[in-house]
Structures are given as structure tokens and as C-alpha cells.
């Protein structure tokens, strides 16, 4: 074995000098273990003071850590947090919704999943915001916690621009042509109606053409897209205005002039065709056509009779 001899002469101020005999049989602990050994030796000899109840506190902490770990593995952390914080006085009791005209508060409450015991602390605001943002009329939304028991939901909704008829379906659209939601009632009856393939994407451009002709725009009930290239305007009087593919401004100027000089839109006509730049064709209604034909026949007859008399 080995023996340690301490040089007592240099003991007072200097580190003890250790003389080692039988160096071949010497066993030295690794450095990391030396502190542990010294700690346990000091603990055993009573040189380290341990406060009262340390063992109890340590046991509780260990059990709590074990419990949290088990909840995490079992996926019950959220449930326990909900119950604990709700019982502590953070149950949600008030939801303040603002900025909603087309979005109902009931839809928002359902998406939040509030049941009277939902905790404000444990509520996932980002998840709630994402759910509400998926509602058809919502452009953007802000969800904020107001401690201790309230939530604020601020919405900005999309602006309805028109109604698009595609087949038998009617949809409310934005200015850019994106569908907001199906049309369910007559709430948007005052909006312009766009009919036909690609009519929703070209809607804004044709309405912009009427910037200088607000009086004419007021008579238009529907914009019908023809072959994805041009428009027919259906007026409130029943007259159809056939616009050209190009030169819409020129056609509207001619229409405004004819209406001012001849009160065209009040006449008994079925359609006005502006598709040809150098001429305007007017189609009469069947009744007006019959009256006109009768008048022509009467005139022809009168001329024949006058010729015979002479």
C-alpha cells in the first residue's frame, strides 16, 4: 500500500509537502471526483450546515418536476394550466369585438372556444388570431389579452365592390375581383352586377370608364361580359348598350351626346350598338317596330293614293 508523510516544518504558511512512498502502488483520484469526496467527507463530519426541511422541499420539488414531465409526455399541460389559472381568477368573462359589420360576434366566440372556464393566461392568442383571420369577411384581425378577465378583438373587414353572377351563383366580390362570400340576401342589392366569364376581374376597369359620365353610370343595372373581350350595359329602362372592345370612352361620349340632344334613353328602343366606330345602330323594341312599320305602311299607302289622285 502507500503511506503519506507530512513535512511539519513547512506547515505554517506553505502548502503541505507530501512525500510518497511506494510510488508504484499509489492511487490518485481524478480531479472531478476529489471535490465530491471532500464534500461528502465534510457532510459526514458535520462541517456543512443543512437548513431544516431541506429534504421535504427537495422531495416536493422532485415530485413536482416528475409531475410536469408526466403531463408533458401525456399532452395534458394545457389542460392543467387552464384549470389552474382559471381557478386563480383568470377565467375569461368578457370579449370586446369591434370593426365587425358582416362578421357576427357569435362566429368569433365559437372560434375562440370559450366555455366559461377558459383561462386568459393559457389562451393561445396566435392560434385565435389565425382562426378569426380565416373568416370570409376578415381582412386582418388583432387579438389582445386584457387582464385579468377580458379579450379585445379588433377587425378590419373587406370592402364589397360588386356582385358577380357566374352561372346560377351570385358572389360578393372585392374591387380586384376576389370573391368574398356567396350572396345570401338583398343587403348588397345596390351594388353593380357583373355577369359572365372574367367579369369579376375586369369589373373595376369598366366602372372606371364612367368617371366622366356619372349620369350614365346611374342608369346601369348590370355589366355583362361578352366573350371575355367587351361589355354590354343593361340599363334600368331595359335598353342594352353594346360597347366596343376598344374606344369605350368615345362610345360613352356619343351616347351622352345623343341622350342630351334626342333624349335617347327615354325612347322606346331595345338596344344601341356602338361596336362600329363610324356608325351607331339603334334597335327598336318589338312594339315600337310594329308601330314604326304600321306608320311606314300608312305613309306608303297615302303616297300611292296621292299619286293616283294626280
Protein Blocks (a to p, Z undefined) as FASTA:
>chain_A
ZZddddfklmmmmccddddehkllpccddfklmmmmmmmmmmmnopaccdehklmmmmmm
mmmmmmmmmmmmnopmmmmmmmmmmmnopacfbdcdehiaklcfklmmmmnopghjacfk
lpcfklmmmmmmmpmklmbdcdddddfkbccddddddddfbdcdehjbccdddfkopafb
dcfbfklmmpccdedehklmmmmmmmmmmmmmmmlmmmpmbdcdehhlaccdddfkopac
dddfbhklmmmmmmmmmmmmnommlpccfbdcfkbmkbccddddfklmmmmmmmmmmmmm
mmmmmmmmZZ
